Amino acid sequence: MLVGYARVSTQDQKPHLQTDALKSAGCEKIFEEKASGAQRDRPELKAALDYIRAGDTLVVWKLDRLARSLKQLIETIEDMEDRGIGFKSLTENIDTTTSGGKLIFHIFASLSEFERSIIRERTRAGLDAARARGKKGGRPPSLTKKDIQAAKAMLADPEITVEEVAARLKVAPSTLYRHMPGGRGSLKEGT
């Protein structure tokens, strides 16, 4: 069975071009959605993926109707492939139920992995170069030494709670505990 999925990005757009193409391709059921491709939560896509069964094929008018990024596209199609579901894009003429379509899709997947590797290498090289120049990576600590001293002074008063101290320093209580393992108890031990 061919199941269609059509998506338009805004409420003003009409999916007629897509739905007509999906009907012409032989789709027996079509799920329509009005949502941005950047949205991860797309109820009609979820409904289509829940509806479709092994041996069926999900058909879209164009690849970007299914996913906004190559990574998201590959994850979605690999999940479908694991479930025995085919994928077909009409505009790009990709059909993962054929050998040629699988090859094209796997080339896309390889290019995506290659792109991720290059980004990781560039990031690592940039961090190494910054360290060599004496730069320190990461975000600055949320509490300074003075803040920790102030926190200890406030916690010396048994009437003040850790939550109150954290609120005063504009951090989460967990941040305070990370800098002062043991909380108030660490003050009694003299740390």
Number of C-alpha atoms within 10 A of each C-alpha: 14 20 25 29 25 25 26 18 16 11 10 8 10 14 15 12 10 22 21 12 18 24 15 9 16 13 20 11 17 20 18 19 19 18 18 17 17 12 10 12 11 15 14 18 19 11 12 18 18 9 12 21 17 13 13 18 23 25 26 27 24 19 19 14 20 21 20 15 14 16 14 14 19 18 14 15 20 18 13 20 17 10 14 15 20 24 26 24 21 17 11 11 13 20 21 21 17 12 10 12 17 16 14 15 20 15 12 16 18 13 13 16 14 12 12 13 12 12 12 12 12 12 12 12 12 12 16 15 12 13 12 10 9 9 11 12 10 7 6 8 9 13 16 11 10 9 13 15 12 14 22 19 12 17 19 15 10 9 9 11 16 21 14 16 20 17 12 10 17 12 14 15 17 14 15 22 15 10 15 17 14 14 19 19 13 13 15 10 8 6 10
